[in-house]
Amino acid sequence: MSERFDAVVVGGGVIGLACAWRARQRGLDVVVLDAARPGAASPVAAGMLSPATETEFGEERLLELNLHALELWPRFAAELELPYRQCGALALATDADEAAELRRHVEYRRSLGLAGEWLTPSRCRELEPGLAACAGGVLVPDEGECDPRAIVAALAARVPVERAEVVDGVWDGERLAGVVTADGRTVEGTVVLATGCWGADWLPEPPALRPVKGQIVRLRGTPILGRLIRAERVYLTPRANGELVVGASVEERGFDTSVVAGTVHELLREAYRILPDIAELEFVEACAGLRPATPDNLPLVGSGPVEGLVYALGHYRNGILLAPATADEVAGLLAGARV
Ligand SMILES: Cc1cc2nc3c(=O)[nH]c(=O)nc-3n(C[C@H](O)[C@H](O)[C@H](O)COP(=O)(O)OP(=O)(O)OC[C@H]3O[C@@H](n4cnc5c(N)ncnc54)[C@H](O)[C@@H]3O)c2cc1C
């Protein structure tokens, strides 16, 4: 059995779905094939849209991509009718050592032309009255959040998604002409590889892609926080509906997706040190996802090494933020390829 589309998107996480949606808007006939793998990153992510507070020293190129993506977010969210909030982020230091480190970060961001003003502990607590004692912070007003599960649901309602595991490619000489699924279907079209942390064997030099495990805790109750809080050992992402996401571990454990008591304990302990009122919130869940990481933390987006293959991989810590930008780029490539 063989079916033909303009593009076959392999992977129905936020990246694959967003690429498929934008490609359909350009008039392409697209299908998304997803294997529903445990540990997919998108449904686990916190949904912070944080170009500056997520950037580490030396990640100027990533910062540029992230800032561009943030600019696309208001339109992306409006088109999908998503609960996007530009609530701002408060990068917080809980002691003198963290304050010194955060000040170094602020200087670095200033050197890149980003705003960032040091706030005294009392000013931090004026902004967020629920905070425990802290050593100061920095307000980044243009950062925000959007619920990744709402994003995935909104996109999945707009593109055809089929449950199927892709196991191989279909070759027409040197050109990749489509994919083969585990149940023996052949689906032809330009292949968009959006398989998150899976798919290293499709790259010319494995292992250029690896999973980085993240455990996260979801709480719910009366809202106790207005902004994202970014501290050294934990972050807090509040939603308007009362959900509070506490994240996240960063673990090099291959494809392990277990949720362990010690990590949940550490996340809650650090969150409690910053915002004691979390003790009153209802515990909803703890879960783990696999971030798709590359050696330089930059996404792998663009034409693959063979004709007929497009990459949309490796979005690591920023795939929710970067989705609108990657989708535009991939849809542009696919539309160009069709001409
Ligand atoms: C704990 C945690 C917190 C995070 N917080 C944030 C955040 O606050 N902000 C942010 O921007 N980013 C965040 N991220 C990162 C973000 O979640 C990822 O970068 C993004 O979700 C990657 O999306 P993706 O579609 O590439 O991968 P995934 O969401 O992993 O989707 C890949 C899909 O491919 C499918 N697949 C794989 N192989 C095959 C195959 N052979 N055939 C068919 N289907 C296949 C899988 O079933 C899966 O559904 C976080 C990640 C984690 C784990």
PDBQT file of the ligand as one rigid body, heavy atoms in Angstrom, charges set to zero:
ROOT
HETATM    1  C1  LIG A 401      11.168  18.909  31.527  1.00  0.00    +0.000 C 
HETATM    2  C2  LIG A 401      11.211  19.754  30.281  1.00  0.00    +0.000 A 
HETATM    3  C3  LIG A 401      10.899  21.096  30.349  1.00  0.00    +0.000 A 
HETATM    4  C4  LIG A 401      10.946  21.887  29.202  1.00  0.00    +0.000 A 
HETATM    5  N1  LIG A 401      10.581  23.196  29.284  1.00  0.00    +0.000 NA
HETATM    6  C5  LIG A 401      10.597  23.964  28.176  1.00  0.00    +0.000 A 
HETATM    7  C6  LIG A 401      10.166  25.303  28.236  1.00  0.00    +0.000 A 
HETATM    8  O1  LIG A 401       9.763  25.775  29.299  1.00  0.00    +0.000 OA
HETATM    9  N2  LIG A 401      10.216  26.054  27.098  1.00  0.00    +0.000 N 
HETATM   10  C7  LIG A 401      10.652  25.541  25.903  1.00  0.00    +0.000 A 
HETATM   11  O2  LIG A 401      10.674  26.286  24.919  1.00  0.00    +0.000 OA
HETATM   12  N3  LIG A 401      11.040  24.259  25.809  1.00  0.00    +0.000 NA
HETATM   13  C8  LIG A 401      11.026  23.464  26.914  1.00  0.00    +0.000 A 
HETATM   14  N4  LIG A 401      11.437  22.168  26.852  1.00  0.00    +0.000 N 
HETATM   15  C9  LIG A 401      11.980  21.677  25.575  1.00  0.00    +0.000 C 
HETATM   16  C10 LIG A 401      10.866  21.286  24.620  1.00  0.00    +0.000 C 
HETATM   17  O3  LIG A 401       9.934  20.470  25.300  1.00  0.00    +0.000 OA
HETATM   18  C11 LIG A 401      11.440  20.530  23.433  1.00  0.00    +0.000 C 
HETATM   19  O4  LIG A 401      12.491  21.243  22.836  1.00  0.00    +0.000 OA
HETATM   20  C12 LIG A 401      10.336  20.312  22.369  1.00  0.00    +0.000 C 
HETATM   21  O5  LIG A 401       9.174  19.813  22.967  1.00  0.00    +0.000 OA
HETATM   22  C13 LIG A 401      10.838  19.370  21.304  1.00  0.00    +0.000 C 
HETATM   23  O6  LIG A 401       9.737  19.092  20.465  1.00  0.00    +0.000 OA
HETATM   24  P1  LIG A 401       9.847  17.987  19.336  1.00  0.00    +0.000 P 
HETATM   25  O7  LIG A 401       8.560  18.010  18.601  1.00  0.00    +0.000 OA
HETATM   26  O8  LIG A 401      11.111  18.177  18.583  1.00  0.00    +0.000 OA
HETATM   27  O9  LIG A 401      10.062  16.620  20.134  1.00  0.00    +0.000 OA
HETATM   28  P2  LIG A 401       9.000  15.716  20.935  1.00  0.00    +0.000 P 
HETATM   29  O10 LIG A 401       7.998  16.535  21.643  1.00  0.00    +0.000 OA
HETATM   30  O11 LIG A 401       9.826  14.770  21.744  1.00  0.00    +0.000 OA
HETATM   31  O12 LIG A 401       8.245  14.923  19.793  1.00  0.00    +0.000 OA
HETATM   32  C14 LIG A 401       8.918  13.979  18.988  1.00  0.00    +0.000 C 
HETATM   33  C15 LIG A 401       7.856  13.044  18.478  1.00  0.00    +0.000 C 
HETATM   34  O13 LIG A 401       8.445  12.184  17.503  1.00  0.00    +0.000 OA
HETATM   35  C16 LIG A 401       7.811  10.940  17.608  1.00  0.00    +0.000 C 
HETATM   36  N5  LIG A 401       8.687   9.947  17.007  1.00  0.00    +0.000 N 
HETATM   37  C17 LIG A 401       9.968   9.656  17.318  1.00  0.00    +0.000 A 
HETATM   38  N6  LIG A 401      10.446   8.698  16.516  1.00  0.00    +0.000 NA
HETATM   39  C18 LIG A 401       9.453   8.375  15.657  1.00  0.00    +0.000 A 
HETATM   40  C19 LIG A 401       9.327   7.438  14.582  1.00  0.00    +0.000 A 
HETATM   41  N7  LIG A 401      10.345   6.650  14.213  1.00  0.00    +0.000 N 
HETATM   42  N8  LIG A 401       8.152   7.355  13.923  1.00  0.00    +0.000 NA
HETATM   43  C20 LIG A 401       7.119   8.166  14.258  1.00  0.00    +0.000 A 
HETATM   44  N9  LIG A 401       7.174   9.070  15.283  1.00  0.00    +0.000 NA
HETATM   45  C21 LIG A 401       8.326   9.164  15.964  1.00  0.00    +0.000 A 
HETATM   46  C22 LIG A 401       7.600  10.718  19.094  1.00  0.00    +0.000 C 
HETATM   47  O14 LIG A 401       6.540   9.797  19.329  1.00  0.00    +0.000 OA
HETATM   48  C23 LIG A 401       7.278  12.142  19.571  1.00  0.00    +0.000 C 
HETATM   49  O15 LIG A 401       5.888  12.366  19.681  1.00  0.00    +0.000 OA
HETATM   50  C24 LIG A 401      11.354  21.332  27.953  1.00  0.00    +0.000 A 
HETATM   51  C25 LIG A 401      11.629  19.968  27.884  1.00  0.00    +0.000 A 
HETATM   52  C26 LIG A 401      11.556  19.176  29.030  1.00  0.00    +0.000 A 
HETATM   53  C27 LIG A 401      11.821  17.698  28.940  1.00  0.00    +0.000 C 
ENDROOT
TORSDOF 0
